[in-house]
């Protein structure tokens, strides 16, 4: 195999092919170092070197068909006469101490871009899952650690859980492009600190921020983007009311002594939390009507949950504010603890909820994003 073919197929430079071996269902290509030009000491840059033995390394390369291919390299070791530093000849077709070639790394990333999972790529290439994961992480770190914030105006802040809720991440998204522009560890103010420092350093002017009703997010936005319009998005508000609905259901279940009623309440959680009761079949509609007739607290909670959507179905901001105040008044009068709590929270943040209407018109480029 000549040097040109090795270079084009595997990206190999400065090494000469000396033979191949097929062993353990893998193809080994034996290569030895054939430098072009002079070597120098990486420590003192001196070219006064003496040969100091040889070492061997196996580097994963692009497969030949479905056969895993390994480059078995014979590396020359040197000792510097000036500083006595011992080192080995460089491998120009790998990144640092990586155990795979740059072309193999690019191939792994191409497979991931096609939609294959990390596990699928690992199985296909017959390599350890962690190797694929490390390649992916290194690529993301290099290209997306500090994404370009130029022109950033409208952002969304949210949190998500990893490792079954034991670890949290805070994420910032550009609403105009859908790009993830920042991911921080945890869900405290400190999780957003590095993002806000970059915003200030680059003099980025944030105009609109959407988030849930988290006190941490509200405080962070208020301190770092005081002139931005803070919109509390519909999804999280409806989610908050859904949680109040479910907590009320559990509370009613605990207080109910009738076993038949307890069975009905326990088995209908998903039905009570549905936003499209008209799609329920006759059997479930009957069960829903039965709950409404026999359990007043649950019926009230259900109708409050159904009514919350009306806030975003009004003609303008003023009517929406009226609908919000009406809903909160109904929730307070219901004497349902969890709904009263939600109502107090929504009333305290009614301006941020109603400002959603400022981005509701078709002309607004942000409307569909918030």
C-alpha positions in Angstrom: 0.0 0.0 0.0 1.7 3.2 -1.1 1.9 6.4 0.9 -0.5 8.3 -1.3 -3.2 5.7 -0.8 -2.6 5.6 3.0 -2.9 9.3 3.1 -6.2 9.5 1.1 -7.9 6.5 2.8 -6.7 6.8 6.4 -5.1 10.3 6.6 -1.7 8.7 7.5 1.3 10.9 7.0 5.1 10.4 7.8 4.6 6.6 8.1 5.4 3.9 5.6 3.4 0.6 5.2 5.4 -2.5 5.9 2.7 -5.3 5.8 -0.7 -6.4 7.1 -2.0 -9.2 9.4 -5.5 -10.4 9.8 -6.0 -11.6 13.4 -9.0 -12.0 15.8 -11.4 -10.7 13.0 -9.4 -7.5 12.8 -7.0 -6.1 10.1 -3.7 -4.8 11.4 -1.7 -2.5 9.1 2.0 -2.4 10.2 3.5 1.1 9.8 6.9 2.5 10.7 8.0 6.1 11.1 9.5 7.8 8.1 9.8 11.5 8.9 10.1 14.3 6.3 12.5 16.9 7.6 14.2 17.2 11.0 12.8 16.3 14.4 13.3 18.6 17.4 13.0 18.4 21.2 9.5 19.5 22.3 11.1 20.7 25.6 13.9 22.9 24.4 13.5 22.9 20.6 17.0 21.5 20.1 17.6 19.3 17.0 20.6 17.5 18.6 18.9 14.2 19.3 20.0 10.5 19.6 17.8 7.5 19.0 16.6 5.9 22.2 14.8 2.7 21.3 11.4 2.1 19.9 7.8 1.7 21.1 4.6 0.3 19.6 1.1 1.7 19.6 -2.2 0.5 18.2 -4.4 3.2 16.7 -8.0 2.6 15.6 -8.5 3.5 11.9 -11.4 3.6 9.4 -12.8 0.1 8.9 -12.2 -1.7 5.7 -15.8 -2.7 4.8 -17.1 -4.2 8.0 -13.7 -5.3 9.2 -12.2 -3.3 12.2 -8.8 -1.8 11.1 -5.9 -1.2 13.5 -2.8 0.8 12.6 0.1 -1.0 14.4 2.7 1.8 14.6 6.4 1.5 15.3 7.4 4.8 17.0 11.0 6.0 17.3 12.0 7.3 20.7 14.6 10.0 21.0 16.7 11.6 23.8 17.7 15.3 23.6 21.5 15.8 24.0 20.9 19.2 25.4 18.2 18.8 28.1 18.1 14.9 28.2 14.4 14.9 27.6 13.1 11.6 26.3 10.2 11.6 23.8 8.7 9.6 21.0 8.0 10.6 17.4 4.7 12.4 16.9 1.6 10.9 15.3 0.3 13.6 13.0 -3.0 11.9 12.2 -4.4 11.7 15.8 -5.5 14.3 18.2 -3.0 14.3 21.1 -3.0 11.0 22.9 -6.2 9.7 21.2 -6.3 6.0 20.4 -8.0 6.6 17.0 -7.2 8.6 13.9 -8.8 11.9 13.0 -10.6 10.2 10.1 -12.0 7.6 12.4 -13.2 10.4 14.7 -14.9 12.2 11.8 -16.6 9.0 10.8 -18.0 8.5 14.3 -19.4 12.0 14.2 -20.9 11.5 10.8 -22.8 8.4 12.0 -24.1 10.4 15.0 -25.3 13.2 12.7 -27.3 10.6 10.7 -29.3 10.0 13.9 -27.6 6.8 15.2 -27.5 6.5 19.0 -24.1 6.3 20.8 -24.9 2.6 21.5 -25.7 1.9 17.9 -22.5 3.5 16.7 -20.5 1.5 19.3 -22.1 -1.8 18.1 -21.6 -1.0 14.5 -17.9 -0.1 14.9 -17.3 -2.8 17.6 -15.8 -0.3 20.1 -16.5 0.7 23.6 -19.5 2.9 24.3 -17.3 5.3 26.2 -15.0 5.9 23.2 -18.0 7.1 21.1 -19.2 9.2 24.0 -15.8 10.8 24.5 -15.5 11.7 20.8 -19.0 13.3 20.9 -18.3 15.2 24.1 -15.0 16.5 22.7 -16.7 17.7 19.5 -19.5 19.5 21.4 -17.0 21.1 23.8 -14.9 22.4 21.0 -17.7 23.8 18.8 -20.4 24.7 21.3 -18.8 25.5 24.6 -18.9 29.3 23.8 -21.5 29.7 21.0 -21.7 33.0 19.2 -24.0 35.4 21.0 -24.0 38.1 18.3 -27.5 39.2 17.5 -29.0 37.4 20.5 -32.2 39.2 21.5 -34.9 36.7 22.6 -34.0 33.9 25.0 -35.8 31.1 26.9 -34.5 29.8 30.2 -35.5 26.4 31.6 -34.2 23.6 33.7 -34.1 19.9 33.2 -33.2 16.8 35.3 -30.6 14.2 34.5 -29.8 10.9 36.3 -33.4 10.4 37.5 -33.7 13.9 39.0 -30.6 13.8 41.1 -28.7 16.3 39.0 -30.2 19.4 37.3 -29.0 21.6 34.4 -30.1 25.1 33.4 -30.4 25.8 29.7 -30.7 29.0 27.7 -32.1 28.8 24.2 -32.2 31.4 21.4 -35.9 31.6 20.5 -35.2 33.0 17.0 -32.9 30.2 15.8 -33.6 27.4 18.3 -29.9 27.2 19.2 -28.8 26.2 22.7 -26.5 29.0 23.7 -25.7 27.9 27.2 -26.0 25.0 29.6 -25.1 25.5 33.3 -24.8 23.0 36.2 -27.6 23.1 38.8 -30.6 25.3 38.9 -29.4 28.2 41.2 -28.4 31.7 40.3 -24.8 30.5 40.0 -25.9 28.2 37.2 -26.5 31.3 35.0 -23.6 33.4 36.2 -21.2 32.5 33.4 -23.9 33.2 30.7 -24.6 36.7 32.1 -20.9 37.4 32.3 -20.5 36.7 28.6 -23.6 38.7 27.8 -22.1 41.8 29.6 -18.6 41.3 28.2 -19.9 41.0 24.6 -22.4 43.9 25.2 -25.3 41.7 24.0 -28.7 43.4 24.5 -31.3 40.9 25.6 -34.8 42.3 24.8 -37.1 39.4 25.7 -36.8 36.5 28.2 -39.2 33.7 28.7 -39.2 31.3 31.6 -41.3 29.6 34.2 -42.3 31.2 37.5 -39.1 30.2 39.3 -38.0 32.8 41.8 -34.4 32.0 40.9 -34.9 32.8 37.2 -37.0 35.9 38.0 -34.3 37.3 40.3 -31.5 36.4 37.9 -33.2 38.1 34.9 -34.1 41.2 37.0 -30.5 41.6 38.1 -28.7 40.9 34.8 -31.2 42.1 32.2 -33.4 44.7 34.0 -34.6 46.3 30.7 -35.7 43.0 29.1 -39.3 42.1 29.0 -39.8 38.9 31.1 -42.6 36.7 29.7 -43.9 33.8 31.8 -44.7 31.1 29.2 -48.0 29.3 29.0 -46.6 25.8 29.1 -45.1 26.2 32.6 -48.2 28.0 34.0 -50.5 25.2 32.7 -48.0 22.7 34.2 -48.2 24.5 37.6 -52.0 24.2 37.6 -51.8 20.5 36.5 -49.6 19.9 39.5 -52.2 21.6 41.8 -54.9 19.4 40.2 -52.9 16.2 41.0 -52.0 17.3 44.5 -55.7 18.1 45.1 -56.7 14.6 43.8 -54.2 13.0 46.2 -55.4 15.1 49.1 -59.1 14.2 48.4 -58.1 10.5 48.1 -56.5 10.5 51.5 -59.5 12.2 53.1 -62.1 9.9 51.4 -63.1 6.9 53.6 -65.5 5.3 51.0 -63.4 2.5 49.3 -65.4 2.7 46.0 -64.8 6.4 45.8 -61.1 5.9 46.6 -60.8 3.4 43.8 -62.5 5.8 41.3 -60.2 8.7 42.4 -57.0 6.7 42.2 -57.7 5.1 38.8 -58.5 8.3 36.9 -55.4 10.5 37.3 -54.7 10.6 33.6 -58.3 11.3 32.7 -58.5 14.3 35.1 -55.3 15.8 33.6 -56.4 15.5 30.0 -56.9 18.8 28.1 -59.3 17.3 25.5 -62.2 15.7 27.4 -64.3 15.8 24.2 -62.0 13.0 22.8 -62.9 10.6 25.7 -65.1 7.7 24.8 -68.5 7.2 26.4 -67.1 4.9 29.1 -64.6 7.5 30.4 -67.0 10.4 30.0 -69.4 8.6 32.3 -66.6 8.1 34.8 -65.7 11.8 34.6 -69.3 12.8 35.1 -69.6 10.5 38.1 -66.5 12.1 39.7 -68.0 15.6 39.1 -71.3 14.6 40.6 -70.0 12.8 43.7 -66.9 14.8 44.6 -67.3 18.5 44.7 -63.6 19.4 45.5 -62.4 17.3 42.6 -65.1 18.7 40.3 -64.1 22.3 41.2 -60.4 21.5 40.7 -61.1 19.9 37.3 -63.1 22.9 36.0 -60.4 25.3 37.3 -57.8 23.2 35.4 -59.9 23.3 32.3 -60.5 27.1 32.5 -56.8 28.1 32.8 -56.4 28.0 29.0 -58.9 30.8 28.6 -56.2 33.3 29.7 -54.5 32.8 26.3 -57.6 32.8 24.2 -58.7 36.4 24.7 -58.7 39.2 22.1 -56.2 41.4 23.8 -54.1 41.9 26.9 -56.7 43.8 28.9 -59.3 41.0 28.4 -56.6 38.4 29.3 -55.8 40.3 32.5 -59.6 40.3 33.3 -59.7 36.5 32.7 -56.7 35.9 34.8 -58.1 37.9 37.7 -61.4 36.1 37.3 -59.7 32.7 37.4 -57.6 33.6 40.5 -60.7 34.8 42.2 -62.5 31.5 41.5 -59.5 29.6 42.8 -59.4 31.6 46.0 -63.1 31.1 46.6 -62.8 27.4 45.9 -60.9 27.0 49.3 -58.7 24.4 47.6 -55.3 24.9 49.2 -53.1 24.1 46.2 -55.2 26.2 43.8 -55.2 29.2 46.2 -51.4 28.9 46.3 -51.2 28.9 42.5 -53.7 31.9 42.3 -51.5 34.0 44.7 -48.4 33.2 42.6 -50.2 34.1 39.3 -51.6 37.4 40.6 -48.2 38.4 41.8 -46.8 37.9 38.3 -49.8 38.9 36.2 -47.8 41.5 34.2 -45.3 38.9 33.0 -48.2 36.6 32.1 -50.2 39.2 30.2 -47.2 40.6 28.3 -47.4 37.4 26.2 -50.0 39.2 24.2 -47.4 41.8 23.1 -45.9 38.9 21.0 -49.1 37.3 19.9 -49.6 39.2 16.6 -48.6 37.4 13.4 -46.0 40.2 12.8 -44.1 39.1 15.9 -41.2 36.9 15.1 -41.1 35.7 18.7 -44.8 34.6 19.0 -44.4 31.0 17.9 -41.3 30.6 20.0 -42.7 31.6 23.4 
